Amino acid sequence: MKKVIITGCNGQLGRAVNQIMAGEYEFVNTDVEELNITNIAQVQDFIREIKPYAIINCAAHTAVDACETDVENAYRINAIGPRNLSIAATETKAKLVHISTDYVFDGQGTIPYTEFDQTGPMGVYGASKLAGENFVKDFAQDYFIIRTAWLYGEGKNFVKTMCALAESKETVRVVADQVGTPTSAIELARAIAWLLPTDNYGLYHGTCEGDCSWADFAEEIFRICHLKTNVERIGSDEFKTTASRPAYSVLQNYMLELCNGYRFANWQDALSEYLKEVPQ
């Protein structure tokens, strides 16, 4: 059975990949304790020993606000880490799947972003993730870069936060002027499983279909869960954060559709599946 290294195995996507692709590959699951991706020597030694068929990089510094003050660490994990994995993947002829983000764009658009649109990150998180993408392009030979957005799965996420708030509050205040696409980690893992055996290398967008605001997302969570909690719609200016969030963050899975004919589930359907199968 082919060996696949997963970095960030304890995160939402790492767990989803293990679930969806169980039995197809021999997984070598790693988190920072087993493999520090920011250490090039450690990365090379580890990957030389395993000689994997592929590496799926789910590791990232995703605390958007913290990245603004933890700049060096953000770049170590989000940029240098992917560079190191790319170098080692090329050396061992392994495929590399690298996960990126909608935050590489400035969020000022009005129509869904495709893989061919100009990037322009607003903060350190997006800039460090874009640097990681560029390192993968520079140093990896056989790679898939997949940009995703508003990810939720097994672990701490917006869906569980809303469900927890609904237990004690009749009304929750949720931002209504930021638009994106909630994306199930399971749906993203399915797309990775579909792409991995192919030679369709390159840059992809990978999100569920459709779009909504955070407030719409919360209302759909409450509707599916039959909760009577009300959503008070507020503006971003009423919910202060250290890092700016993109106002419009919708990605079009243009390359998946154009080259591969692959489609994600609609975001409402994926959310319904998640809420039925994952204990809240």
ABEGO torsion letter per residue (X at the ends): XBBBBBBGAABAAAAAAAAAABGABBBBBBBAAABBAABAAAAAAAAAAAGBABBBBABBBABAAAAAABAAAAAAAAAAAAAAAAAAAAAAGBBBBBBBBAAABAGABABBBBAABBBBBABAAAAAAAAAAAAAAAABABBBBBBBBGBBBBEBBAAAAAAAAAAABABBBBBAABBBBBBBAAAAAAAAAAAAABABBEBBBBBBBEBBBAAAAAAAAAAAAGBABBBBBBBAAABBBABBBBABABBBBAAAAAAAGBBBBBAAAAAAAAAAABBX
